[in-house]
Amino acid sequence: MRTWGPLTAVCLGTFMLLLDVTIVVVALPDMARSLHASLSDLQWVVDGYALALAALLLGIGAAADILGRRTMHVAGVALFALASLLCGFASGPGLLVAARGLQGVGAAAMFATTLPLLGSVYHGRQRSAALGIWGAVSGAAAAVGPVLGGLLTEGPGWRWIFFVNLPVSVASIWLTLRVVPESKGPRGMRIDWAGTATFAGFAGALTYGVVRAGSDGWTSTVTTASFALAALSLTGFVLVERRAAHPLLDLSLLRKPAFVGVMAGALAFNAAAFGVIPYLSIWMQTVLGMSPVRGGLTLLPLTGAAVVVAILTGKLLHGVPARLTIGGGLLLIGAGAFCQAVLDAGTNWTMLVPGMVLVGIGTGFVSPSIAGAALAAVPQERSGMAGGAVNTVRQLGYALGVAVFGTVLTSRMQDTLPPGAAHTLAGGGAGALRGTFSEQALRAAFASGLDTASVAAGVTGMIAGALVLVLVRTPRAAAGPAGTEAASDTSRASDTSAAKATAPHG
């Protein structure tokens, strides 16, 4: 128990919080029908979680260094469980979105303390083994999520994708309190509340503006006001960080081209690889009539390829510069997204398989490498900050990807269907529209929207891949290969006394 107990406790929380990133994807059509939700509502069901996680990750990590990492982790699990209960009992889309945001707050507390807790318990070879198992659990959560979500949705119902978190949370809290020792950061540190608030304002306002642009247009008052607030919040964040004694992000790091390249790659990675998936799931179930289980299984070419390649990358590409694995992986993701832009009114989902496999292969190259590359691009005393930053922008990239590609999809669909019809169809209301439009017209409109969104994802991946190849020029030994070097860098981050937060990159 002394050897496996802390690892088991941390992995339970990690598996649960990462599972909830993907498990909702196949349940979206059922949620829409049950709660009479629109496409923008469904966007926020996904984005509310990812945004709260991204916006609070660094700030909560700093608070955990002061208040105690075990204490913060347990509080995060408890809040996550409460929010899961509220999600399961939600009677409308607004309540579900609010509960998902609360879930994200709890997940941020768990996310930010995972690696520091492991680093405080395990050392040397035990730490390497623990990080390897933790990484495997992270990958398994992403792969299992869509399938488990389909089984629960088709079986007891979509609400059970949240209810299953309750027994796991109880077990995690009990085990953490029993076997994980408390640990804190160095004395004299302070929480950058102003930086946390301004960054949260920027991320939230930017995403809200993009989502509203899909329904109200890019020039509407609400949309432009949201973007203005985002710009104001970003300006405030920069000013605050320049003066803070203990900033969330040392802005001088942005003078390092390698760090900028890794941050750009991390932001684009989750967007390009996963931002279109919620809409593919809606298309498969709403337009093609698939069951939730089958809809989840159709995503296995992507998740399966990602897990297999990630394992092989760590073993076979030791010593390969991270700019090649990350940049090349992003180019593959971009190419895979382009290959998915082949849908029309009569297309079957199998046309997506080659593109999904390419995206999965690219993901397998990028995911294990990106945290180590961020740490290698900064001084060792800033490695904890870099680790937290790269995971923050990954979650923000996912939230923005879902928002941007959803807006692209609906804008394209509205060129064919009347105003509002795109949101009704994507939200699960295809049956109501078939009395007005032919089945062929509905299929053609959604397929055209998905093709445009996939092209946008492809462009995102290609541009990011090129930026990484140009900007990330770390030495071969420091670049952090996809496996061992990256793991050791991540391990070092959990020990760094100046670490504000570290988080999983699974």
N, C-alpha and C positions, 0 to 999 in steps of 0.2 A: 504493500500500500504506500510506503514511503517513496518508492520509485515511481509507481504508476499513478498514484492518486492525484497529485497536482496536474499532471498531463491530462488525465481523464477529465478532471473538472474543467480545465481550460478548453479542451477540445469539445466538450458538450456545448458550452456556450458558443464557441466558434461555429460549430456545425449548425446550430440553431439560427444564429443571426445571418449567416451566409445563405442558408436554405431559404430564408424569408425574402431574399433578394429575387430568387428565381421561381419559388413555388407558386407565387400569385399569377404568373404569366398565363398558365393554361386555365386558370379559374376566372379570368377577366370576363369572357362572354356570359358565364353563369351569374357573376356578380352584377353585370349590366342588366340582365333580365330580371333578377330578383329585386334589385334596388332601383330599377328604372334610371340607370346611369347613362350619361352621354360619353362620348369619346374623351372630352376634356376631364370628366370625372375619373375615367379609367387612367388617364395620364397621371393624375394626381395620386391615385392609389399606388402607382409605382414610384412616382417622383417624391411624394411626401416622405417616404421612408429613406430614399437615397439622399434627399436634400438635407434632412435633419442629421443624418449620419455624416455627411460631408461638412456641413456648416459647424458642427459642434465637436468634431473629432479632436482637433488640436487643443481647443480650450478645455475640454474635459480631461484630456491627457495631462495637461498642466495642473489641473485641479487634483487629479489623482496622485501626482507626485507630492502634493502638499498634504492632502487629507488621508492618503493611504490607498494603495492600488487595489488591495483585496477588498477594502470597504467600498470603493467606487465600483469595482466589478460586481460585487454582490448587489449593490443598489441598482446597477444597470440591469442585471438579470431580473430582479424583482419588478422594476418598472416595465421591462419587456414583457413579462408575464401578464401584468395588469393590462397593458395595452393590447396584448393578444386577446385577452378576454373581452375587452371592449370592441375589438375588431369583429370577433365572432358574434357578438350580439348587436352589431350596428344595424339600425333600421332604415338608414338612408345613406346616400353617397357622401354627404357632408360629414356625418359621424364616422364613417369608415376612413375617410381621408384624414380626419383629425386624429383618430386612433393610430393610423399608420405613421403619422408624424411623431406621435408619442413613442411608438415602437422604435423609431429611428433614434430618438434621444437615448433610450435604453441601450440600443445596439452600439451607439457611439461610446458609451461608458464601458461596454464589454470589449469593443474593438480596440480602444486606446490602451487598455491594460493587459491585453493578452500576452504580447511578447515581453513586456517588462516583468510580468509575473513568472513566466517561464525562465527568463534570464536570472531572476533572483533565486530560483530553486535549483536549476541544472547548470552544470559547468563542464567544460572540456568535452569529452566524447559523448557524455550523457546529453549535453545540450544539443549537439549536432543530431543525435538520434531523435530527441524530442522535437526539434524543429522539422525534421523529415516527416515524422508521424503527423505533426500539426499541419504541414503542407499537404499531405495526402488526404487528411480529413477535409481541408478547405476545398480541394479539388473534387472530392466525393460529394460534398454538399451541392456544388454547382451542377454536377452531373445528375444527381438524384432528384433535385428540386422539381423539374418539370414532370418527371414520371410520377413521383409521389403526389404532386399537386393534382395530376390527372386522376389518379386512383382515389384520392380523397374526395375530389369534386364529383366524380361519377358515382362514388359510393355514398357515404353519409352526407355529402354536400360540401360546398365551398367553405362554409364556416369552420369546418373541421381542420382546414389548413392552418388555422390560428389556434384552435383548441388543443391540438397536439403539442403545442409549445408548453402547456401548463405542467404536465408531469416531468418533462425534460428540465424545465426551469427549477422545479422543486429539487430534483436530483442534483442539479448543478450547484444550487445554493448550499444544500446540505454538505456536499462533498468539498466545496470551496472553503467553507467555514471550518471544516474538520481537518483538512490536510494541507491547505495552502497558507504559508506564513504571510504576515503583513509585511509590506515593504514601502518605502517612501523615497523620494528624491532628495537631493542635497538641501540643507537648510538655507533660508534666505530667499527662496524663489517666490515669485508672485504670479498671480493669475492675470493674464491680459484680458480682462473682461471687455474693454473697449474694442480691442482687436477682434475678439470673438463675435461681438454684437455687429460690428461693421461688416465683417466677412459674411455673417449669416444674412444680413440685409442685402448685400450684393448678390449672393447666390439665389436667395429667394425671389428678389425682385426681377432678376434676369430671367429665371425660369418661368415665373408667372407671366412676364411679358411675352415670352415666346409662345406659351400655351394659349394666351388670350389672342395672340395674332392669328391663330388658326381659326378662331370663331369670329373675331371682330375686325380682323385686318391689321396690317402692319402700321397703318397710319391712324388708327383709332386713338381716342383720347386716353383710354385706359392703357393701351399698349405703350404709347409714347411716354406716359407718366411713369410706367413701370421701368422702362429703360432709363429714364432720367434719374429715378431713384437708385437704380443699380449703379449708374455712373457716379452719383453722389456718394453712395456707400463705399464704392471702390476707392474713390479719392480720400474719403475719411479713413479707410483702412490703411492706405499708404502713409498718410500723415501720422496716424497713431503708431504704426510700426516703426517709423523713423525715430520716434521719441521714446518709445517704451524701453524700460530697463531690461525686461525679460519678454521680448516680442514673440508672438506665435511663429513668425517667419522673419528671419534676418534678410532684409531686402538686398543686402550686399551679395547674397548668393545668386541673385538674378544677373549679376555681372559676369557670371561664369557660363559661357556658352553651353558646356556639357550639361549643367544643371537645368538650364532653360530648355534644352533639347529633350531631356528626359521628362520634364514636366509637361511639355507639349505632347510628347508621345503618350504619357499616362492619361492626359485629358482626352485625347482622341481615341485611345485604345478601347476603353469601355463604351464610348459612344459608337464607334464604327462597328465593333464586334457584336454588341448586344442591343443597341438602341432601336433596331427595327424588329427585334424578336417579338415584343408584345403584339405588334400589329400583324405579324405573320400568324401568330396563334389565333388572333381574332378572325383573320381571313380563313384559316383552316376550319375553324368550328362554325363560324357564322355563314360563310359563303359555300364552303365545300361540305359542310354538314358532318364533320368528324366529331367523334366523342372526345371528351377531355383526355381520356387515357391515350387514345391514338394520337391526339394532338400533342401530348407530351412526348410520346415515343418518336414522333417525327423530328424532334430536336436532338435525338441521340447522335446522328452523324456529326454534329458540331461539338457537343460536349464530350463524346467518346474520343474523337480525334484530338481534342484539346488535352484530355487527361493522358492519353498514350504518348503524344509528342512531348508533353511536359516532362514525363518520366524519362523518356529517351534523351531529351535535351540535356538533362542534368548528368546523364551517364556518358554521352557520346561527344558533347560539345564543350567539354571542360577546356578552358583556356581560350575559347573563341571570344573576341571582343564583343562586349554587350551591344555596341552600336550596330553590329551586324545581326545579332539575334533579334534585337528590338526593331531596328529599322527594316530588316528583311521581313520580320513577322508582320509588321504593320502594312507593308506592301502586299503581302499575301492576303491579309484581311481585306484590304482595299480591292484586290483582284477578286476575292470571293464574293464581296458585296456586289461588284459589277456582274458577276456570273449569276447572281440571283435576280437581276433585273430582266427576266425573260418571261414574265407572266402575261397572259392574256385571258380572254373570257373562257377559253376552253382548256387552260393549263391545269395539269395535276401537280400536286405538291412534290412529286419525285423530280421535277425539273429543278428544284432547289438544292438537291443533294450535293452535286459537285461544288456549288458555291459554299454550302454549309461546311463541307469537308475542308475546303481551302481556308475558311475563316477559323475553323477549329485548329488546323495546323498552325496558322499564324498566331492564334491565341496561345498554343502550347509553347511557341518560341518566346513570346513577349512576357507572359505572366510570371514565369520563374526568374526572369532576368531584370525586370524593371526596378525592383526595390534595391537590389545590389548595385545597379548602375547609378541610382540616385545617391546612395551612400558613398560610392567611389568618386563622385563628382564634387564632393565638398570636404572640408577639413574634418578630421575624426571627431573633434569636439562638437560638430554640428550634425553628426550622423543621425542622432535621434530626431532632430528637427526635420531633416531631409526625409527620413522614413515616414514621419507623420504627414509631411506635405505631399509626398507622392501618392499616398493612399487617399488623402483628402481630394486631390484633383481627379483621381480615378472615379470616386463616387460622384463627384460633381459632373464629370464627363458623362457618366451613365444617365444622370438626371437630365442634363442638357440634351443628350442624344435622343432620349425618349420624347422630350418636348419638341425639339427641332424637327425630327423625322415625322412625328405625329402631325405637326403643322404643315409640313411639306405634303404629306399624304392627303390630308383633308383639302388643302388648297388645290391639289391636282384633281381630286374627286369632284370638287365643286365646279370645275370647268365642264363637267358632264351632267351632274345632278343639280337640282335646285338648292338654294341656300338651306342649310340645316339638315338636308338629307344625308350628307356624308357623316355627320356626327351620329345620326340615328342608326345608320347601317353599321358603322364601326362599333357602336355601343350595343349591338346585339338585336337591333330592331329591323332586320332585313325582312322579316315576314310582313311587317306593316307596310313596307314600300313595294312589295311585289304586286300589290293590286294596282299600282300606278305605273310602275316600270317593269319591263320584261326582265326575266332572270338573266338574259344575256347582257342587258345594259348594266345591271347591278354588278355582275361578275367583271365586266370590262372596266367599270369605274374603279372598283377596288384594286384590280390588278394593275391598272395604270398608276394609281396612287402608290402602290407598293413598289413598282418599278422605279418611280421617281425618287422615293425615299431611299431605295437601295443604291441608286446612282449617287445620291448625296452622301451616303455612308461610304461608298467607294472612294469618292473624291477626298473625304476626310481622312481615310486611311492612307491614301497615296501621298497627300501633302505632308501628313505627320511622319510617314516613313522617310520621305526625302529630308525633312528637317532633322530627324534623328541622325541619319547618315552623315549629314553635313556638320552638325553641331557637336555631336558626342564624340570626342576625340581622346578619351581616357586611355592610358597605357594598357597594354594587353593584360598584364598581371593584375592591374587594379580595376579593370573594367567589370569584373565580376561575371564569370560565366553563368550560364543559366542554372547551374546546380550548386556545387560546393562553395565556390567563392561568394556567390550571392547569399547563401545561407549563413556563411560566417560573418559577412558584413551586417546582415540583419541581426545576427546574434550580438555583434558588437554594439549595435545601436541600442539594444535593450540594457546594456551595461553603462552607456555613456552618461556621465553625471549631468550633462547639460540637456539631456533628452526632455523635450516637452511632451512628446507622445510618440508611440509607435503603434502600428496597427497591421493586421494581416493584409496581405496583397493577393489572397487567393481568388 
